[in-house]
Amino acid sequence: MRRAAFVLVLGLLLAGCAQPQLRSGAAHSYRLHGIKLLEPAPGVAPVVLSVLPVDAAPGLDGAAMLYSPAPGQLLPYRDSGWLAPPPALIRAALAQTLARQPWVAAVEQDVALVPAPWLLHCELTRLEHDAVPPPGRVRLGLRCELVGEPAGHIAAHWDSAASQALTVADAAHYAAAAQQLLDAALRDALREVAAALPRHPAR
């Protein structure tokens, strides 16, 4: 019994030592943000969009930066995390990016200023540092759908799933890779939403 307990404690200690961390050992919080990109949508009259809360796959609703040391296993970084849960950061990034478009009259998140005929709903399906083989890759998956006119009609749906290799297995490189993958997912969202909106014939 004592031997089994010793092996269990030793395993937990080794797992803790194996966790990726910043080389300095300092604790940091990281955020994700929108992009400053204009997607042309000629013929689209400015619309009101509501960006709904982003759903999250199990384990992705907290602020932990997750890594996978083995298939089917997720563990949190020891010394670093996200500034807020990734679904909230991604929702804000979507809203920021859409609000910059000339074909968007307003973006609503929690308070409805005017009725929003277009609703954007996304689910974060994956965000992790796949640590095998070292230094590993960061993987992000985002599934979205645009619901619009007529009410309840799914005008577009798409998946953005990609990965990026790391040069160093630490939180700073993880966050930078995650931002680049999110940039690509935001570009996908702009193209999909702009393409789905109705065009008005030129006069």
Helices and strands as residue ranges (DSSP letters): H 2-18, E 28-30, E 47-51, E 55-56, E 64-70, E 73-82, H 86-99, E 104-108, E 118-130, E 137-148, E 153-165, H 171-196
